[in-house]
Amino acid sequence: MSTHKEIKKITTNTIQKMKDQGEKVAMITAYDFSFAGIFDKAGVDIILVGDSASNVMAGHETTLPITLDQMIYHASSVVRGVSRSLVLVDLPFGSYQGNSKEALFSTVRIMKETGAHGIKLEGGEEILESVKRILSSGIPVMGHLGLTPQSIYKFGTYSVRAKEEAEAVKLKRDALLLQQAGCFALLLEKIPAQLAKEVSESLSIPTIGIGAGKYCDGQVLVMHDLLGINTEFKPRFLRQYLNLHEQITEAVKRYASDVKTMQFPNDTEQY
């Protein structure tokens, strides 16, 4: 009999059970095979192939330029590195707004071409028709409210959302609409902790926070931020667990220096 412990796959059902049992959900972004494999083995519950790839992988100022084809490329790379985590993919800007048929078409392409387990999209009531259409085809959807980076030109700033009563009321309403439509979870970005607490308690589905305080049912961070690869971005909500920027710089400097001073390769490093 094999003593190999069976790898327990995380599903949307697992995530729901975690909320029901009060266990917090750990989520991180990834964009390639190697990091996805590391994160999967490290025990994160959800890996998000974020449209933040537009910023951290491609160097764009916003998430708007990344295309559906590029998201599919990143997502298929990630899926090949994962055996346990739930993999979600962001629907990129312009691939679902205003046309629920296009939203479904984009989602089906992601699911067929990447092997991912579900998608995430931004917005509330405005995109409800798209959410319902995607869900009716049996594809899990995570909603995203609060600061929705694809709408950055409308907001004009990346500051905290829903501080005003009207926006907070709309957010609570949108959260319920997304739950009723059938979303399995909801991401809350950069909103007051108290509002996130109210929303999390009012919903039966799990909430994942980023800059939304400790009362959410889980948390997500961008890998480049928490690993300290990207050092420019220092919001209050970010805890940097490593300074890879410094460590990588140091390592590569030593390598370059060793090559130039003929210390690499040495006698034992050749055939």
PLY file of the C-alpha trace (Angstrom):
ply
format ascii 1.0
element vertex 271
property float x
property float y
property float z
element edge 270
property int vertex1
property int vertex2
end_header
0.00 0.00 0.00
1.28 3.45 -0.93
2.23 5.62 2.02
2.15 8.68 -0.23
-0.23 11.20 1.27
-2.95 12.06 -1.20
-2.79 15.65 -2.41
-6.01 17.28 -1.36
-7.17 19.65 -4.05
-8.63 22.92 -2.90
-11.97 23.66 -4.53
-14.54 26.44 -4.19
-16.32 24.05 -1.84
-13.19 23.87 0.38
-13.05 27.68 0.50
-16.70 27.84 1.60
-16.09 25.23 4.32
-13.15 27.30 5.57
-15.44 30.30 6.08
-18.07 28.13 7.75
-15.45 26.73 10.15
-13.73 30.05 10.79
-10.47 29.10 9.05
-8.82 31.99 7.20
-8.02 31.75 3.49
-4.47 32.55 2.29
-4.26 33.81 -1.28
-1.27 35.07 -3.29
-0.69 36.12 -6.89
1.59 34.25 -9.31
2.35 34.68 -12.99
4.71 31.84 -13.92
5.39 28.11 -13.48
8.31 28.30 -11.03
6.80 30.63 -8.44
3.39 28.95 -8.72
5.00 25.61 -7.84
6.74 27.10 -4.80
3.56 28.79 -3.54
1.50 25.64 -4.10
3.91 23.54 -2.03
4.11 26.27 0.62
0.42 25.68 1.30
-1.48 28.73 0.03
-5.15 28.07 -0.62
-5.73 30.23 -3.70
-3.31 31.39 -6.37
-4.56 34.36 -8.36
-3.17 35.03 -11.80
-3.76 38.74 -11.39
-4.02 41.37 -14.09
-1.38 42.97 -11.84
0.88 41.09 -14.31
0.39 44.25 -16.37
2.34 46.19 -13.69
4.79 43.69 -12.19
5.57 41.53 -15.22
5.12 43.94 -18.14
5.97 47.29 -16.53
2.77 49.14 -17.37
1.54 51.91 -15.10
-1.98 50.45 -14.83
-3.68 47.07 -15.27
-5.54 48.26 -18.39
-3.07 47.32 -21.18
-2.82 43.58 -20.50
-4.67 41.47 -23.08
-6.72 38.30 -22.80
-4.01 36.38 -24.72
-1.35 37.56 -22.27
-3.48 36.55 -19.27
-3.98 33.12 -20.85
-0.22 32.74 -21.32
0.48 33.60 -17.65
-2.39 31.46 -16.36
-1.44 28.34 -18.32
2.14 28.68 -17.01
0.83 28.91 -13.43
-1.55 25.96 -13.76
1.31 23.70 -14.88
3.08 24.42 -11.58
0.12 23.74 -9.30
-1.23 20.48 -7.90
-3.18 21.59 -4.83
-4.15 25.27 -4.79
-7.27 26.71 -6.40
-6.18 28.80 -9.41
-8.20 31.87 -10.36
-7.60 34.21 -13.29
-8.47 37.88 -13.63
-10.61 38.77 -16.63
-8.64 41.67 -18.11
-10.03 45.12 -18.82
-12.20 45.22 -21.94
-12.86 41.48 -22.05
-16.18 41.55 -20.19
-17.52 45.07 -19.55
-20.68 46.03 -21.39
-21.23 42.74 -23.19
-22.14 39.55 -21.36
-21.62 37.44 -24.50
-18.05 38.68 -24.78
-17.59 38.10 -21.04
-18.62 34.47 -21.43
-16.47 34.05 -24.55
-13.41 35.45 -22.70
-14.05 33.22 -19.69
-14.52 30.07 -21.75
-11.22 30.79 -23.53
-9.45 31.15 -20.16
-10.93 27.92 -18.80
-10.27 25.86 -21.97
-6.80 27.20 -22.75
-5.33 27.39 -19.24
-6.90 24.66 -17.11
-7.62 27.22 -14.36
-10.45 26.66 -11.88
-12.34 29.95 -12.01
-12.18 33.67 -12.77
-12.34 37.01 -10.97
-13.87 40.18 -12.32
-14.31 43.72 -11.03
-17.55 45.53 -10.37
-21.02 45.18 -8.91
-24.44 45.86 -10.40
-22.92 47.19 -13.66
-21.50 43.77 -14.58
-24.18 41.57 -13.02
-25.45 40.30 -16.37
-21.94 39.10 -17.27
-21.53 37.42 -13.87
-24.83 35.57 -14.25
-24.02 34.47 -17.78
-20.62 33.10 -16.78
-22.07 31.33 -13.74
-24.87 29.81 -15.83
-22.17 27.99 -17.82
-20.84 26.40 -14.62
-17.69 28.50 -14.16
-16.86 29.72 -10.62
-16.66 33.49 -10.21
-15.01 35.60 -7.51
-16.31 39.16 -7.37
-14.15 42.23 -6.66
-15.41 45.42 -5.00
-13.90 48.51 -3.40
-10.85 49.81 -5.20
-11.18 48.25 -8.65
-7.90 49.08 -10.43
-9.39 48.69 -13.91
-11.51 51.78 -13.15
-8.51 53.83 -12.06
-9.13 56.61 -14.59
-12.66 57.02 -13.26
-11.42 57.22 -9.64
-8.33 59.24 -10.55
-6.53 57.91 -7.45
-5.58 54.66 -5.72
-6.76 55.94 -2.32
-9.18 54.14 0.02
-12.68 53.60 -1.38
-16.14 53.68 0.23
-15.28 56.11 3.02
-18.39 58.11 2.10
-21.79 56.78 3.11
-23.22 56.59 -0.43
-20.35 54.52 -1.77
-20.41 52.26 1.31
-24.15 51.64 0.85
-23.63 50.78 -2.82
-20.75 48.44 -1.94
-22.89 46.54 0.58
-25.69 46.27 -1.97
-23.32 45.13 -4.72
-21.84 42.50 -2.37
-25.29 41.01 -1.77
-26.13 41.13 -5.50
-22.92 39.25 -6.34
-23.68 36.66 -3.67
-27.25 36.23 -4.94
-25.99 35.88 -8.51
-23.89 32.92 -7.31
-20.32 34.20 -6.84
-18.40 31.79 -4.58
-16.31 34.54 -2.94
-15.69 38.26 -2.97
-12.47 40.26 -2.96
-12.59 43.55 -1.06
-9.82 46.00 -1.92
-8.73 49.03 0.08
-11.87 49.83 2.05
-12.27 50.73 5.74
-11.87 47.69 8.03
-15.22 48.32 9.71
-17.07 48.27 6.39
-15.25 45.06 5.38
-16.33 43.55 8.71
-19.99 44.45 8.09
-19.86 43.04 4.55
-18.10 39.83 5.66
-20.68 39.27 8.40
-23.62 40.00 6.10
-22.52 37.44 3.50
-22.56 33.65 3.65
-19.77 33.47 1.03
-16.13 34.19 1.99
-14.51 37.62 1.60
-10.83 38.03 0.75
-9.27 41.34 1.70
-6.39 43.42 0.41
-6.06 46.54 2.48
-9.48 45.77 3.95
-8.47 44.88 7.51
-8.46 41.75 9.63
-12.17 40.90 9.64
-12.24 39.44 6.11
-12.36 35.65 5.71
-8.98 35.67 3.99
-6.19 37.88 2.67
-4.38 38.33 -0.64
-1.11 40.06 -1.51
0.80 40.48 -4.76
3.88 38.21 -4.68
6.26 40.97 -5.81
5.13 43.14 -2.90
5.27 40.59 -0.09
8.61 39.15 -1.29
10.15 42.61 -1.63
10.98 42.22 -5.32
9.11 45.44 -6.01
10.33 48.05 -3.52
8.56 51.18 -4.79
5.10 50.13 -3.62
4.72 50.67 0.13
1.07 51.02 1.11
0.02 50.71 4.74
-1.65 47.34 4.15
1.50 45.66 2.84
3.68 43.50 5.06
6.97 42.73 3.31
8.15 39.27 4.35
11.47 39.34 2.45
13.74 41.82 0.75
14.45 39.87 -2.41
15.33 43.04 -4.29
18.38 43.47 -2.06
19.31 39.77 -1.99
19.02 39.33 -5.76
20.99 42.51 -6.47
23.77 41.33 -4.16
23.89 37.84 -5.72
24.00 39.12 -9.29
26.69 41.70 -8.43
28.84 38.91 -6.96
28.26 36.74 -10.04
29.23 39.56 -12.44
32.29 40.35 -10.36
33.36 36.68 -10.22
33.08 36.41 -14.00
35.14 39.57 -14.58
37.85 38.57 -12.08
37.91 35.02 -13.52
36.85 33.46 -10.22
33.88 31.83 -11.95
34.00 29.14 -13.20
36.75 27.50 -11.16
38.45 24.15 -11.82
35.71 22.09 -10.18
33.03 23.91 -12.19
34.20 22.73 -15.58
34.33 19.45 -17.52
0 1
1 2
2 3
3 4
4 5
5 6
6 7
7 8
8 9
9 10
10 11
11 12
12 13
13 14
14 15
15 16
16 17
17 18
18 19
19 20
20 21
21 22
22 23
23 24
24 25
25 26
26 27
27 28
28 29
29 30
30 31
31 32
32 33
33 34
34 35
35 36
36 37
37 38
38 39
39 40
40 41
41 42
42 43
43 44
44 45
45 46
46 47
47 48
48 49
49 50
50 51
51 52
52 53
53 54
54 55
55 56
56 57
57 58
58 59
59 60
60 61
61 62
62 63
63 64
64 65
65 66
66 67
67 68
68 69
69 70
70 71
71 72
72 73
73 74
74 75
75 76
76 77
77 78
78 79
79 80
80 81
81 82
82 83
83 84
84 85
85 86
86 87
87 88
88 89
89 90
90 91
91 92
92 93
93 94
94 95
95 96
96 97
97 98
98 99
99 100
100 101
101 102
102 103
103 104
104 105
105 106
106 107
107 108
108 109
109 110
110 111
111 112
112 113
113 114
114 115
115 116
116 117
117 118
118 119
119 120
120 121
121 122
122 123
123 124
124 125
125 126
126 127
127 128
128 129
129 130
130 131
131 132
132 133
133 134
134 135
135 136
136 137
137 138
138 139
139 140
140 141
141 142
142 143
143 144
144 145
145 146
146 147
147 148
148 149
149 150
150 151
151 152
152 153
153 154
154 155
155 156
156 157
157 158
158 159
159 160
160 161
161 162
162 163
163 164
164 165
165 166
166 167
167 168
168 169
169 170
170 171
171 172
172 173
173 174
174 175
175 176
176 177
177 178
178 179
179 180
180 181
181 182
182 183
183 184
184 185
185 186
186 187
187 188
188 189
189 190
190 191
191 192
192 193
193 194
194 195
195 196
196 197
197 198
198 199
199 200
200 201
201 202
202 203
203 204
204 205
205 206
206 207
207 208
208 209
209 210
210 211
211 212
212 213
213 214
214 215
215 216
216 217
217 218
218 219
219 220
220 221
221 222
222 223
223 224
224 225
225 226
226 227
227 228
228 229
229 230
230 231
231 232
232 233
233 234
234 235
235 236
236 237
237 238
238 239
239 240
240 241
241 242
242 243
243 244
244 245
245 246
246 247
247 248
248 249
249 250
250 251
251 252
252 253
253 254
254 255
255 256
256 257
257 258
258 259
259 260
260 261
261 262
262 263
263 264
264 265
265 266
266 267
267 268
268 269
269 270
